[in-house]
């Protein structure tokens, strides 16, 4: 028999996208026929899907790390890579997905309901997809991006209309066995029920489900005994039935004291925000419709105890039923009373008004946010540092093969076109300042150097190379280029002076400027 697990921590990650292909078409009599590298396939998703045949989270307890299939790399001859296979994880109905902070991500109700818990990465474009009128044969391709990784908490919360609550050995399992076709474990010792049991009850034309969950003891709301493992399965129920043991052999217990103890634990338990009513209000457990079932009246002392405490319970406003799971006394009346509460709860859901849309006032977007990125000025080791934050720049970083100079130059052109360099100028960045793009883990640090206006495709660079990205030691700065230009001008002027001196000395018969002094044609 499989163990029952209703809470697990799951580590999931989507598949990595396949890399694009760098290929040049070559055929007989058609050399260099153009780029034909295909794009990589997208990575697979990790999907949680409700399966009616799944009743526990046991498999994820033993194997909590799951990864979807990776995308296939692109191939030549314009053949794209296959997409990675998505990983579908079956979960029971009533599974709630939360993050580490306790925020609810999804509440999976209904057979076939799905939630993508981790998305696959994008496949990289091949060089055929990167070609343009100016860059006719790119010597690089984009890399596939990794899939998203997530650490989520799966909690199973029973989907039932009515919950039977009470002390251990109060007879809840016997009641649900007598009311429905469920066959839970029944014995004469405490904590017989270790897992929630569901039974379907038919009362006239109304069919509803009843949950028999582990018994409560003082301190359950703080985790004592079965504690939260029990209370978690009561949150979805529309009504509660307090099962009180009238035949308890313990002298320090009585049905009224048991009821007060259970009510105190229900008051101390905070209902999850995902189980709000139709009007958006969260109904505490003790404020939901409740019935009292005085059980074990078939025992000699049981009926006397039931008759003794019934007036007190009715005085408090409860509807009280004397029942016996063994002799089936009072079960019909109790089942129809529960069906009335379920019918009223379902009618409220059907008659709930549609939510009124609330106008959301949003601040006006800044120019930086409109551009798709922001730049934050920081300081590192007493030196300025500029951090670029945005979806596009961070994705472009992951797609760039930094071993290929042409790919790096293409990245620089993309960032410049997006407006990153203009924004750096406005923030006072200087050549050589550190620029960080990406998150803390996968960040890439650059020594900022303003790029040229023209792209590599206009400079005659060979495939896979970019003349703008020469080695640091041999790459001249702007001041060096200006000095070289002035030196060439001075050298030309000196050469002209030498030639003019030779002409005056009689070595040359005409001036070097003679052709400039000749009359133009037609004069």
Rosetta blueprint (number, residue, H / E / L):
1 X L
2 X L
3 X L
4 X L
5 X L
6 X L
7 X E
8 X E
9 X E
10 X E
11 X E
12 X E
13 X E
14 X L
15 X L
16 X L
17 X L
18 X L
19 X L
20 X L
21 X L
22 X L
23 X L
24 X E
25 X L
26 X L
27 X E
28 X L
29 X L
30 X E
31 X L
32 X L
33 X L
34 X L
35 X E
36 X L
37 X L
38 X L
39 X L
40 X L
41 X L
42 X L
43 X L
44 X L
45 X L
46 X E
47 X E
48 X E
49 X E
50 X E
51 X L
52 X L
53 X L
54 X L
55 X L
56 X L
57 X L
58 X H
59 X H
60 X H
61 X H
62 X H
63 X L
64 X L
65 X E
66 X E
67 X E
68 X L
69 X L
70 X L
71 X L
72 X L
73 X L
74 X L
75 X E
76 X L
77 X L
78 X L
79 X E
80 X L
81 X L
82 X L
83 X L
84 X L
85 X L
86 X L
87 X E
88 X E
89 X E
90 X E
91 X E
92 X L
93 X L
94 X L
95 X E
96 X E
97 X E
98 X E
99 X L
100 X L
101 X L
102 X L
103 X L
104 X E
105 X E
106 X E
107 X E
108 X E
109 X L
110 X L
111 X L
112 X L
113 X L
114 X E
115 X E
116 X E
117 X E
118 X E
119 X L
120 X L
121 X L
122 X L
123 X L
124 X L
125 X L
126 X L
127 X H
128 X H
129 X H
130 X H
131 X L
132 X L
133 X L
134 X L
135 X L
136 X L
137 X L
138 X L
139 X L
140 X L
141 X L
142 X L
143 X L
144 X L
145 X L
146 X L
147 X L
148 X L
149 X E
150 X E
151 X E
152 X E
153 X E
154 X E
155 X E
156 X E
157 X L
158 X L
159 X L
160 X L
161 X L
162 X E
163 X E
164 X E
165 X E
166 X L
167 X E
168 X L
169 X L
170 X L
171 X L
172 X H
173 X H
174 X H
175 X H
176 X H
177 X H
178 X H
179 X H
180 X L
181 X L
182 X L
183 X L
184 X L
185 X L
186 X L
187 X L
188 X L
189 X L
190 X L
191 X L
192 X L
193 X L
194 X L
195 X L
196 X L
197 X E
198 X E
199 X E
200 X E
201 X E
202 X E
203 X E
204 X L
205 X L
206 X E
207 X E
208 X E
209 X E
210 X E
211 X E
212 X E
213 X L
214 X L
215 X L
216 X E
217 X L
218 X L
219 X L
220 X H
221 X H
222 X H
223 X L
224 X L
225 X L
226 X L
227 X H
228 X H
229 X H
230 X H
231 X H
232 X H
233 X H
234 X H
235 X L
236 X L
237 X L
238 X L
239 X E
240 X E
241 X E
242 X E
243 X E
244 X E
245 X E
246 X L
247 X L
248 X L
249 X L
250 X L
251 X L
252 X L
253 X L
254 X L
255 X H
256 X H
257 X H
258 X H
259 X H
260 X H
261 X H
262 X H
263 X H
264 X H
265 X H
266 X H
267 X H
268 X H
269 X L
270 X L
271 X L
272 X L
273 X H
274 X H
275 X H
276 X L
277 X L
278 X L
279 X L
280 X L
281 X L
282 X L
283 X L
284 X L
285 X H
286 X H
287 X H
288 X L
289 X E
290 X E
291 X E
292 X E
293 X E
294 X E
295 X E
296 X L
297 X L
298 X L
299 X L
300 X H
301 X H
302 X H
303 X H
304 X H
305 X H
306 X H
307 X H
308 X H
309 X H
310 X H
311 X H
312 X H
313 X H
314 X H
315 X H
316 X L
317 X L
318 X L
319 X E
320 X E
321 X E
322 X E
323 X L
324 X L
325 X L
326 X L
327 X L
328 X L
329 X L
330 X L
331 X H
332 X H
333 X H
334 X H
335 X H
336 X H
337 X H
338 X H
339 X H
340 X H
341 X H
342 X H
343 X H
344 X H
345 X H
346 X H
347 X H
348 X H
349 X H
350 X H
351 X L
352 X L
353 X L
354 X L
355 X L
356 X L
357 X L
358 X L
359 X L
360 X L
361 X L
362 X L
363 X L
364 X L
365 X L
366 X L
367 X H
368 X H
369 X H
370 X H
371 X L
372 X L
373 X L
374 X E
375 X E
376 X E
377 X E
378 X E
379 X E
380 X E
381 X L
382 X L
383 X E
384 X E
385 X E
386 X E
387 X E
388 X E
389 X E
390 X L
391 X H
392 X H
393 X H
394 X H
395 X H
396 X H
397 X H
398 X H
399 X H
400 X L
401 X L
402 X L
403 X L
404 X L
405 X H
406 X H
407 X H
408 X H
409 X H
410 X H
411 X H
412 X H
413 X H
414 X H
415 X H
416 X H
417 X H
418 X H
419 X L
420 X H
421 X H
422 X H
423 X H
424 X H
425 X H
426 X H
427 X L
428 X L
429 X L
430 X L
431 X L
432 X L
433 X L
434 X E
435 X E
436 X E
437 X E
438 X L
439 X L
440 X L
441 X L
442 X L
443 X L
444 X E
445 X E
446 X E
447 X E
448 X L
449 X L
450 X L
451 X L
452 X L
453 X L
454 X L
455 X L
456 X H
457 X H
458 X H
459 X L
460 X L
461 X L
462 X L
463 X L
464 X L
465 X L
466 X L
467 X H
468 X H
469 X H
470 X L
471 X L
472 X L
473 X L
474 X L
475 X L
476 X L
477 X L
478 X H
479 X H
480 X H
481 X H
482 X H
483 X H
484 X H
485 X H
486 X H
487 X H
488 X H
489 X H
490 X H
491 X H
492 X H
493 X H
494 X H
495 X H
496 X H
497 X H
498 X H
499 X H
500 X H
501 X H
502 X H
503 X H
504 X H
505 X L
506 X L
507 X L
508 X L
509 X L
510 X L
511 X L
512 X L
513 X L
514 X H
515 X H
516 X H
517 X H
518 X L
519 X L
520 X L
521 X L
522 X L
523 X L
